[in-house]
Amino acid sequence: MEQLIEFSLNHPFLIGTLVSLVLLLLFVESKQSAVGVSPLKLVNMVNNESAIVIDIREKKEYQKGSILNSVHIPFTNFQQSISKISHYKDTALVIVDSVGHNSTSISQILKKNGFKDISRLKGGIASWTAENLPLVKS
């Protein structure tokens, strides 16, 4: 413990940088508008909570395989097509994309439009297939 205190006193810049990075990470994580769920949690949500899966991948990706009964609204057309899901405002929604990058911005759009219960599939459809869960082709 004494060495940690001595290190901290001898290297205030490094300690300050570490504290700043930790605070920044906490801030960024707190701004995420949707909870990340695992593929198995998604299965549970669909089966037990009647959650609706919203797939935001582009058409070519979606046609290669999608989660059964998912609603397809491509990321590029999402703002214009949000009315397709307006009747789900009080339903649990899970946003699915390719690897998990676009789901956060879509979650923010949904929150601004009055949707309440929004989650995102951690790792996107890649994590779904990594768990050997089924896809349907359209």
N, C-alpha and C positions, 0 to 999 in steps of 0.2 A: 504494500500500500504506500509505503514511503517513497518507493521508486516512481509510482504513478504521480504522486504529488510533485516530486522533484522534476519529472519529465514535463508536467503541466506548467510548472513555473519557468522552466528553461525554454519551452517552445509554445508560447502563448498564441502565435500565429497559427500553428497546426491545430491546436485545441479549438481556437475560434472558427477555423475553417470546418472542422468536424462538426461542431455544434450547429453552424449555419447550414451545412448539408443535411443534417438530421432534421432540423426545423423545416427546411425546404421540402424534404421528402414527406414529412407529416402534413404540410400545407397542401401539396399536390394530391396526396391520397384523400384528404378530407374534401377536396373539390370534385372528386369522382361522383357523378350523380347516380350511379347504379352499382349495386352489389355484384361482385363477381361470383358465379356459381360454377361448380364442377359439372362435368357431363352427367355423373350419377345423380347429383342434386337436381339437375334439370329434368331427368327422367322422373324423379320423385315429384317435382313440382307439376309436371304435366299430368301424371297419373293421379295424384292426390289433391292437388290444388286447382286443377283445371287451368293451368297456366297456358298462355298462347305463345308460341315461338314465332318471332319475327326475323326472317332471314333477309339480311341487307346486302348479300353478295350480288354481283352482277349476274345477268341472265345466263351466260355461258357456264359460269361456275355452279349456279343453282341447278341447271339442267343435268350436270354431271352427277348430282346426288344431293338430297336435302333431308332434313329431319321430317318424319311423317307428320302430315297435317300442318306444316309450317306455312305462315303467310309470307309471300315473297314481295318485298318492296325494295328495289335496288337502291343502294346508297345514293347514287347520282340523282335519282328522282324522288328522294324521300320527302322533301318539303312539299312538293306538289301532290304527293300521293297519301299524305297523312290521313286524309278523310276516309281512306279504305279501312282504317282501324279505329275511327273515332268512337265506335260503340264499345270498345274495350277499355275505356278510361278507368273503370273500376276493377279491371281484371289484372291478374299478375301477368306481366309480359317479360319474356326473355329474348334479348337481342343476340343474334348470331351473325358473325361475319367470318372472314377467312381465318384470321389468326388473332383477333381480339383488338385491333387497332381502331377501327371505325365505330365500334359499339358505344364508346364513351360519348362521342359527339352526338350520336343519334339519341342516346339516353337524355342528354341535356335538352335536345329539341323536344322530346316527348314530355319532359318535366315542364317546360315552358308552355306546352299545349294542354296542360291539365291532367296528364297521366300520372298515376300515383305510385303504383307498385312495379318498379322496373328493375330488372336484373340483366346481367350480360354473361354470356358463356365465356368463362376464362379460357383463353387459348383459341377461341373460335371453333370452327368446324374441324380444324386440325386436331384439337384435343378430343373431339367427339370420335373421330376416326381412329385416333391413337388408342382409345378405349375399346376398339372393335365393336362399336355400336352401329346399328343399321342405318343405311341411307336409302331413300327411294329415288328413283330416276324419273324425271318428267319429260 
